[in-house]
Amino acid sequence: MSIDLPPLGFGAAQLGNLYRSTTEEEARGAVDAAWESGLRYFDTAPHYGLGLSEHRLGRALADRPRGEYLLSTKVGRLLREGPGDGDDLDHGFAVPDDRRRVWDVSADGVRRSLEESLVRLGLDRIDIAYLHDPEEGPEDRAITEALPALESLRAEGIIGRIGVGSKSVAVIERAIAAADLDVVMLSGRYTLLEQPAAATLLPLCADRDVEVVAVSVFNSGILARSEPPDDARYEYGQAPQALLARARRIAALASAYDVELPDLAIQHPLRHPAIRSVVLGMRTARQVRDNVARAQVTVPEELWSEIDALNASVDALSGTHP
């Protein structure tokens, strides 16, 4: 029986030591807290910590009833022997570089990727397989070879649903046109601060019955605190002053209603009918419990209306579309 995508999911990049080390106790505690909080969708990838995220997530889920949760991972990069004389921080993960990523979007590469993920996870099946960041690798081959391979694997019953994960609206639209996708993972393009996916992508998904999972809803950190600091991050760099000012204006509106900026960031994408789930990266049990609580905060419609008006006015001045 297929499980519906839940409104909130657990992102396991931090289990792969994203930016800094995560202890085994923290990793297991985070997954345990997620399960205890009712979360039943877990997302990972070979890219996250050169397989460490998949290993840890699989171990933490090993004693959970397999029919009660969704598990997604990604294809496009295979893990092969690395130099083993340094670390992987250039790619954002605090792990040894004893393995390296190799792009392989061929049909054989997609199949091998899933087989190797199953071994690392210790599971017998994957519910959702995403083509991961095709714009960062051989995009044309990814669209023309990897997506048909995923369609074939779905037809064989090896995976349940197929999709693509990307921060590029254009790439996701191209993928939807090229293949019969079930779901897409949209990174950062429909958030409290920016909604470029609203113009064409989300209507396309609704028309094609493609579910949308929103990730990077904190826009790399600028929306992660109740008051964005001067050194707030956006798109993995220093936030532009205009964007920082806008985030602070939204935070001030929220404060007047006893709501905080991260509460809004988590809940905002789900206001769009095409978006079925928000997946948040979580490192510790405390982060899990905090995020679950934020997802349940009641946000008055009056506040949403004020935020929509603010965003519309800024978009009108800048000549962009929400």
N, C-alpha and C positions, 0 to 999 in steps of 0.2 A: 504493500500500500504506500502510495506517495505521500510525503509529508509536505504541507504547505510551508512556504517561507514565513518565518515568524517576524514580527516587527523589529526585534533586536537580536543581533548575532554577535558571536565572539570571534574577533580577529586575532590570529595567533602569531603575527609577525614578531611581537615582543618575546614570545617563547623561543625565537631564534636569535635572541640577544641583539635586538634592534638598538643600535646606538651604544648600548652598554650591556653588561652582563646581567642576566636574569638567573637566579639560583634555581636548582631543581625544586626546592621547597616552594619558592614563589610560583614557579610554573604550575606545579601540581595544585597548589592552593588556589590559584586563579581559576583553573578548570573546575575544581571541586565547587568553588563558590558560584561559578556560572551555572553548573548543574543544579545546585541547591536553590538558585534564584529563578530557575525555570527556563534558562536559555537552552535551546535545542538546535542551534545552527552554529557550526564551527568551521572556520575558513583558514586554510593554510596554503603553503606553496613550497616547492623545492628551493626556490630562491631565498626563502627566509632562513638565514643562518646556515646556508649550504646543507639543508636537510635537517638541521637540529630542531626546527619547529615541528616538522612532521614526526620525528622520533618522539619528542616530548608529548605532543598532542595525542599520538596513538597510545602511548603508555597510560596517559591520564584517562583516556576513554575506554581502556581495555575491559574494565569491569562494568561498563554501562550497557544496557540493552540496545543492541544495534538497530533494532527497528524503531527506536524512540528518538533518534536525532538525525539531522542532515550533516554531511561532511562534504566540503568542497576543497579541491586543490587545483593546481594549474599545470599547464603544459607549455612547452616552447623552449625551456632550458633543461638540458640534461646535466647531471653532476658527474664529473670525471676527476681523475687524480690530479691534484694540484701540487704546487711547489713545496708546500709544507714548511716554509721558512719565514712566515710572517702572519699577518692577520687579514681579515676581510673588511676592514673598516672603510676602505675606499668605496665599498658597496653598501656601507651603513651597518654592518653586523660585526659584533665583537666576538669573532670565532676564529680559530686557526684556518689558514688557507691551504689545508691539506686536500681540499677539493676545489674545483673551479667550475664555472658555468660554461656550457657549450650550447650555443643556439642550434636547435635541430627541430625544424617544423615540418619535416617529412612525415609521411604516414607511419613509417617504421619508428621514427623518433617520438611521435605522439604516443604510440602504443608502448614503447619502452619506458617513456616517462611515467605513464600511469602504472605500469607493472612495478617500476622501482618505487614509486610513491606508496603503493600498497604494501610493499615489503617494509619500508620505513615506518609506515603507520601501523603495521600489524593487523590490517583489516582485510576483509574479503571483497569489499566493493567501495566505490566512490559514488556519491549521489550526484554531485555536480562537478564538471570539469570545465575550467575556463582556459581559453587561450590567453596567456599572460603578456601584457605590454607588447603587442605586435609592432607598435610604432618604434620600439627601441631595438628591434632586431630586423630580420629580413621581412619587411611588412608584406610585400607582394606575395612571396612564397607562403607566408603565414596564412594569408587570406585564401589563397588558391589551393594550398595543400593541407594545412593543419585543420582547417574547418571541415572540409569533406571527410578527413580522417575521423574527426570527432563525431560527425554524423553517422559514419559507418559503425563506430564503437557503440553509439547509442542504439542503433538498429540491432546490434548483436546482443544488447542487454548488459554490456560490460559497465556502462555508466548510465545513470538515469536521465540527467539533463546536461545540456551543453551550452556554453556561452563564451563571452569574451570579456576580459577585464582590462580597462584602459582609462587614462585621464583625457584622452582625445575624443571629443564628440565626433569628429569627422571619421576617425578610424572605426568607432563603434557603428556609426551609420553605414559605413562601407561593409562591415561584417554582417550586419542585418540584411543588407541587400544581397549578399553573396551566399548566405546559408540560412537554414531553418533553425534559428536559435530559440532556446527556451528562456534564457535569462542573460542579462548583462550586468557586470559590476562596474559602476560608474564612479571614478575617483575624483572628488573635488569639484565637479562641474555643476552640481546642484546643491548649494549650501545656503546658509543664512546670509552670506556675503555676496554670493554670485550664483546666477542661474542661467548660464548660457545654454544648458541642455534643454531649457524650457521651450526654446523657439521651434526646433524641428525634431530633436532626438526623442524627447519624451512623447510627443504626439505619435511619432513613428512607432515607438515601442507599444503604445496603447493600440494602435491600428493593427500591428502584427502579433498582438498578444504575447509580447516579450516582457517578462518580469524584470524589474530593475532593483538592484541592490546598491545602495549608496554607501560609499566609503570615503575616508578622509574628510569627514563632515566638519572637523575642527580646522580645516584649511591649514594643516601642518602646525597648528598651535595657537594661532591668533584668537580662536574662539574657545580655547580650552580653559580659560580662567574667567572669573566673574568680572575682572577688570584687566583688559589687555595691558601688559607692561610695555615700557618704551622699547625693549628689545624683542617684542613679539615676533614670532616667525610666521612666514607665509610662503607657501610653495618652496619650503626648505631653505629659505633665505630671509633676510631682514624684511619685515613688512613695510611696504610703502607708506609714507605718512598719511596720504589720503585714505587709504584702506584702514589704517590704524584709527584714524579719526572717526570713520564710519562705524567701525566695530565698537568704539567707545560710546557713540551716540546710541547704538542699539542697547548696549549694556546699561546706559542711563535710563532708557525707556523700560527695560526689564526690571531694574531696581525699584522703580515706582510701583510695580505690581508684585513686589516680593518674589521675583523670579530672577534667575541668574543666566548669564550668557551661555554657558555650556548646556543648560536645560533646553534652551531654544535651539542650539546647534544640533542637538541630538534629535529633537522632535520635528524640526522644520521640514526635512526632506519627505517625511511620511505624510505631509499635508497634500502632496501631489498624488493623484490616484494611480499613476503608473509605477510609483516607487513602493515596493512591498516590504523592504527590509533595510535597516541601517546596521552595518557591521562596524564595531568599534574595536580597535586594538587595545588589549588589556594585559597588564603585566602581573598584577597582584590581586589577591582576594579583595583587598580594600577598594581598588579601582573598579573591580567588577560590581561590588555592592553600591559604590557611589554612582556609577553609570546607570545601573538598573533603577536606582532611586530617582535620578535625573529624568530618565525616560518616563517616569510616572508622575512627575510634577504637573499639576493642572495649570495650563496657560490660558488666561482669559482671551476670548476672541477679540476683545478690544485691543489687547496688546498686539496680536497678530495683525490687526488692521493698521495699527500705527506703524509697525515695522514694514508692512507692504507699501504703505504710502511713502515712507522714508526711502525705501529701495527704489520705488518707481520714480521719485523725484531726482535721485542721484543718477539713475540710468538715463532719464530724460536729458539732464544737463550734460552727461558725457556722450550722448548719442548712441548708447548701447541699448540692447533689449534684455529684459529680465529673463 
